Amino acid sequence: MTTYTKELENDENAKIDLTPMLDVVFIMLIFFIVTASFIREASITLERPEQSQSPSQTDQENIIVNLMADNQIFLEGRRIDHRSLRAYFERLKAKNNEATLIINAQNNSKTYAIAQISDAALQAGIVRITLANVD
């Protein structure tokens, strides 16, 4: 036999042991799972009124913001820019300290607009926020 055929016979008997490689992979996986930090997202709790509730005399105490489908914000019948909401909310809260903010949002309005209104209210000190869905 030639040396070439002897080399082929040796190659056929050669095997690769994958156990150490799998051990390293599992150790790395465990390391990444243990060291991963799970971040808890901050969220806002919005209360939705029941459908059967009708507006009562407490509407005078409430601050009602209408959010249109094209994300335009209306307060007291006037279109308001989201950057000036905080000042309006502070003024209205000074009139009534127990005021509740009611956001009447149409179906196609964006979530970021609701978040902008809620953030401005929280910065003004209004902590009771209700989200109503308007068709």
C-alpha positions in Angstrom: 0.0 0.0 0.0 1.1 3.5 -0.7 1.3 6.2 1.9 -1.6 8.0 0.4 -4.1 5.1 1.1 -2.7 4.8 4.6 -3.5 8.5 5.2 -7.1 8.0 4.0 -7.6 5.1 6.4 -6.4 7.2 9.3 -8.7 10.0 8.3 -11.8 7.7 8.3 -11.1 6.6 11.8 -10.6 10.2 13.1 -13.5 11.6 15.1 -14.1 15.0 16.6 -15.4 15.1 20.2 -17.9 18.0 20.5 -18.5 17.6 24.2 -16.0 20.3 25.4 -17.4 22.8 22.8 -21.0 22.1 24.0 -19.9 22.6 27.6 -18.4 26.0 26.8 -21.5 27.0 24.9 -23.8 26.1 27.8 -21.6 27.9 30.3 -21.7 31.0 28.1 -25.5 30.7 27.9 -25.8 30.4 31.6 -23.5 33.4 32.1 -25.5 35.6 29.8 -28.8 34.6 31.4 -27.5 35.3 34.9 -25.9 38.6 34.1 -28.8 39.9 31.9 -30.6 42.9 33.5 -34.3 43.0 33.1 -35.6 46.5 32.9 -39.0 47.3 34.2 -40.7 49.8 32.0 -42.4 52.8 33.6 -46.1 53.0 32.8 -49.1 55.2 33.4 -52.3 53.8 34.8 -55.3 55.3 33.0 -58.8 54.6 34.3 -61.5 54.0 31.7 -65.1 54.9 32.8 -67.8 52.4 32.2 -70.1 52.9 29.2 -73.2 53.1 31.4 -72.0 56.1 33.3 -73.4 59.4 32.2 -71.9 62.8 32.8 -73.1 64.3 36.1 -72.7 67.6 38.0 -69.0 66.8 38.5 -68.2 67.8 35.0 -67.6 71.3 36.3 -64.8 69.8 38.4 -63.3 67.8 35.5 -60.8 69.0 32.9 -62.0 67.6 29.5 -59.4 67.3 26.7 -60.6 66.2 23.3 -58.0 64.3 21.1 -59.0 64.1 17.5 -58.1 61.3 15.1 -55.4 63.6 13.5 -53.9 64.1 17.0 -55.1 67.7 17.3 -55.8 68.6 21.0 -58.8 70.7 22.0 -59.3 72.1 25.5 -62.3 74.3 26.3 -63.3 74.4 22.6 -59.9 75.8 21.5 -57.1 74.0 19.7 -54.1 73.7 22.0 -50.5 72.9 21.1 -49.1 70.0 23.3 -46.2 72.2 24.5 -48.6 74.6 26.2 -50.8 72.0 27.9 -48.9 72.1 31.2 -49.6 75.8 31.6 -53.3 75.3 30.9 -53.5 72.4 33.3 -51.7 74.4 36.1 -54.2 77.2 35.6 -57.2 74.9 35.7 -55.8 73.0 38.7 -55.4 76.3 40.6 -59.2 76.8 40.1 -60.0 73.3 41.4 -57.4 71.3 43.2 -59.5 68.1 43.0 -59.8 68.2 39.2 -59.8 65.0 37.2 -58.5 65.0 33.7 -60.7 63.3 31.1 -59.1 62.5 27.8 -61.7 61.9 25.1 -59.6 60.2 22.4 -61.0 59.2 19.1 -60.3 55.7 17.7 -57.5 56.7 15.3 -55.6 59.0 17.6 -52.0 58.0 18.4 -50.7 56.7 21.7 -47.9 59.2 21.8 -50.5 62.1 21.9 -52.3 60.5 24.8 -48.9 60.2 26.6 -48.1 63.8 25.9 -51.4 64.9 27.5 -50.9 62.6 30.4 -47.3 63.8 31.0 -48.3 67.4 30.9 -51.1 66.7 33.4 -48.7 64.9 35.8 -46.2 67.7 35.6 -49.0 70.1 36.5 -49.9 68.0 39.5 -53.0 66.4 38.2 -52.9 62.7 39.3 -56.4 61.5 38.4 -56.5 60.8 34.7 -59.3 59.1 32.9 -59.2 57.9 29.3 -62.5 57.8 27.4 -62.9 56.4 23.9 -65.0 58.6 21.5 -66.2 57.1 18.2 
